[in-house]
Amino acid sequence: MSDRDKGLLNAEEVLGPGVTRLICLEHLRRNFEKKSHRDFEVHYWTIVAAPSRQVYDYEIASLRRKKPAAANYLVSIDPTLWVNGLIPGGVERRCGQRTSNPVENLNNMLTDLRELGIFELLDGIWHREMGVRQARVQLALTPAPGQILTLRYQKIINDDTRTARLLTVIRGPDDTGFVHDVEQKRFAVDLRGRTCSCKQFQLNLLPCSHALALILELGLNVLEYMSEKYTYTCWSSTSINHHYNY
């Protein structure tokens, strides 16, 4: 994963063709905004989520009519390094996830260690990580009564459910429908296919607010439409079974 820094680009050449190369979407977004404006950020993420070359070409053409410089900038970068549907295996691998915040949080956690020598740095990172892992194991051993989802994803579902109650749902056949947000933007949801035209449902394997709106409208169980990896049982098993005493 690269922010296109020259040093990293040189490293890619050394690593060779067997290593998957991808571009950091957050760094690309910041450069894109210099060519456009924050109002065009939705266009950027729509292009990032394009599931095919046809959709990519269409969205680029749409952007070019409004901001030619921004469109030309994106076209100048190999789309197989950042467009979800054009990365080899990108859709199945769910490339395109926005992970900047967790990465930056980790970077901030290690700020006080970065000035150390290499051996002290590695030792400090090891002890910091072991402390985090131990705290995670303790949390995994003490679930809240009736807890099904992890606390983090229960909060996400709760927050998105509140948003979902503000949306308008038009039912379709076979657990499908159209959902209109407060700005009257329309999103197509297919619960059986686990997809939404906003792309987040299929990308994260977690119902987005549009999918939740349809789930609420149909009176269905949200747990049936999300990956098992978000459950406390899965998280607890992973945390405990992969814990080692050093």
KACOR-V889350 format. One record per pair of residues at least 12 apart in sequence whose ideal C-beta (glycine too) atoms are under 8 Angstrom apart, sorted by sequence separation. I is the first residue (numbers start at 1). J is the second residue. D is the distance in Angstrom with one decimal. If there is no record, write none. Layout:
<<I | J | D> <I | J | D>>
//
This chain:
<<29 | 41 | 6.9> <32 | 44 | 5.2> <47 | 59 | 4.7> <84 | 96 | 3.9> <113 | 125 | 6.4> <167 | 179 | 5.2> <168 | 180 | 4.3> <176 | 188 | 7.4> <177 | 189 | 5.6> <189 | 201 | 7.3> <196 | 208 | 5.3> <198 | 210 | 6.0> <46 | 59 | 5.5> <47 | 60 | 6.5> <167 | 180 | 6.5> <176 | 189 | 6.5> <60 | 74 | 6.6> <110 | 124 | 7.8> <167 | 181 | 5.7> <176 | 190 | 4.8> <196 | 210 | 5.0> <211 | 225 | 6.6> <29 | 44 | 5.7> <60 | 75 | 6.2> <110 | 125 | 6.5> <113 | 128 | 7.3> <166 | 181 | 8.0> <167 | 182 | 7.5> <175 | 190 | 7.2> <176 | 191 | 7.0> <196 | 211 | 5.3> <207 | 222 | 6.0> <29 | 45 | 7.9> <43 | 59 | 7.0> <47 | 63 | 7.1> <166 | 182 | 6.0> <175 | 191 | 4.0> <176 | 192 | 7.6> <175 | 192 | 5.1> <110 | 128 | 7.1> <174 | 192 | 6.3> <207 | 225 | 5.1> <2 | 21 | 6.8> <4 | 23 | 6.3> <43 | 62 | 7.3> <109 | 128 | 6.8> <207 | 226 | 6.0> <2 | 22 | 7.2> <3 | 23 | 7.6> <4 | 24 | 7.9> <43 | 63 | 5.0> <191 | 211 | 6.6> <206 | 226 | 5.1> <1 | 22 | 5.3> <2 | 23 | 5.9> <3 | 24 | 4.6> <189 | 210 | 5.4> <205 | 226 | 6.6> <206 | 227 | 6.7> <1 | 23 | 7.7> <2 | 24 | 6.4> <189 | 211 | 5.2> <205 | 227 | 3.7> <1 | 24 | 5.8> <4 | 27 | 6.9> <25 | 48 | 6.0> <40 | 63 | 7.2> <43 | 66 | 7.7> <56 | 79 | 6.2> <187 | 210 | 4.3> <191 | 214 | 6.2> <3 | 27 | 4.0> <43 | 67 | 7.9> <189 | 213 | 7.8> <191 | 215 | 6.8> <205 | 229 | 7.4> <206 | 230 | 6.2> <189 | 214 | 4.8> <205 | 230 | 8.0> <40 | 66 | 7.2> <40 | 67 | 5.9> <43 | 70 | 7.9> <47 | 74 | 6.5> <56 | 83 | 5.6> <191 | 218 | 7.7> <56 | 85 | 7.0> <181 | 210 | 7.6> <191 | 220 | 7.1> <37 | 67 | 7.8> <40 | 70 | 6.3> <44 | 74 | 7.7> <55 | 85 | 7.0> <56 | 86 | 6.4> <36 | 67 | 4.6> <179 | 210 | 4.2> <194 | 225 | 6.5> <35 | 67 | 7.0> <53 | 85 | 7.6> <36 | 69 | 7.4> <50 | 83 | 5.4> <51 | 84 | 6.8> <52 | 85 | 5.1> <53 | 86 | 6.4> <35 | 69 | 4.8> <36 | 70 | 3.8> <48 | 82 | 6.6> <50 | 84 | 6.6> <51 | 85 | 3.9> <52 | 86 | 8.0> <179 | 213 | 4.9> <191 | 225 | 6.0> <35 | 70 | 4.1> <48 | 83 | 6.3> <49 | 84 | 5.4> <50 | 85 | 5.2> <179 | 214 | 6.1> <47 | 83 | 6.6> <48 | 84 | 6.1> <49 | 85 | 7.8> <50 | 86 | 7.3> <177 | 214 | 4.8> <32 | 70 | 6.0> <35 | 73 | 4.7> <176 | 214 | 8.0> <175 | 214 | 7.6> <51 | 91 | 6.3> <177 | 217 | 7.1> <32 | 73 | 6.4> <31 | 73 | 7.1> <32 | 74 | 6.6> <167 | 209 | 6.8> <167 | 210 | 6.8> <171 | 214 | 7.8> <175 | 218 | 6.6> <169 | 213 | 5.2> <164 | 209 | 4.7> <169 | 214 | 5.6> <175 | 220 | 7.7> <163 | 209 | 4.3> <164 | 210 | 7.5> <167 | 213 | 4.2> <171 | 217 | 6.6> <49 | 96 | 6.1> <160 | 207 | 7.4> <169 | 216 | 8.0> <171 | 218 | 7.5> <48 | 96 | 5.6> <160 | 208 | 6.8> <161 | 209 | 7.9> <164 | 212 | 3.9> <165 | 213 | 7.6> <169 | 217 | 4.3> <28 | 77 | 7.3> <157 | 206 | 7.9> <160 | 209 | 4.4> <163 | 212 | 7.9> <164 | 213 | 4.0> <156 | 206 | 7.4> <157 | 207 | 7.6> <161 | 212 | 5.5> <164 | 215 | 7.9> <165 | 216 | 7.0> <160 | 212 | 5.4> <164 | 216 | 5.9> <153 | 206 | 7.1> <23 | 77 | 7.0> <28 | 82 | 6.0> <157 | 212 | 7.5> <161 | 216 | 7.3> <25 | 82 | 6.3> <23 | 81 | 4.7> <22 | 81 | 5.8> <23 | 82 | 4.4> <21 | 81 | 5.9> <22 | 82 | 6.8> <161 | 222 | 7.9> <22 | 87 | 6.8> <157 | 222 | 6.5> <25 | 96 | 6.8> <26 | 98 | 7.1> <22 | 95 | 6.6> <25 | 98 | 6.5> <26 | 100 | 4.0> <149 | 223 | 7.9> <25 | 100 | 7.8> <148 | 223 | 6.7> <24 | 100 | 7.7> <153 | 230 | 4.4> <150 | 230 | 6.3> <149 | 230 | 5.6> <150 | 231 | 7.3> <149 | 231 | 6.0> <150 | 232 | 5.5> <148 | 231 | 6.2> <149 | 232 | 6.3> <148 | 232 | 6.2> <147 | 232 | 4.9> <150 | 235 | 4.9> <143 | 232 | 5.6> <143 | 236 | 6.9> <140 | 235 | 6.8> <141 | 236 | 7.7> <140 | 236 | 4.1> <140 | 239 | 4.1> <141 | 240 | 7.1> <139 | 239 | 7.8> <140 | 240 | 5.5> <137 | 239 | 5.6> <96 | 199 | 7.9> <136 | 239 | 5.1> <137 | 240 | 6.1> <97 | 203 | 6.6> <133 | 239 | 7.9> <137 | 243 | 4.9> <96 | 203 | 6.2> <97 | 204 | 7.2> <94 | 203 | 5.4> <134 | 243 | 8.0> <94 | 204 | 7.4> <133 | 243 | 6.3> <91 | 202 | 7.9> <94 | 205 | 7.6> <84 | 199 | 7.6> <130 | 246 | 6.4> <84 | 203 | 7.5> <51 | 199 | 7.7> <49 | 199 | 3.9> <49 | 203 | 7.2>>
//
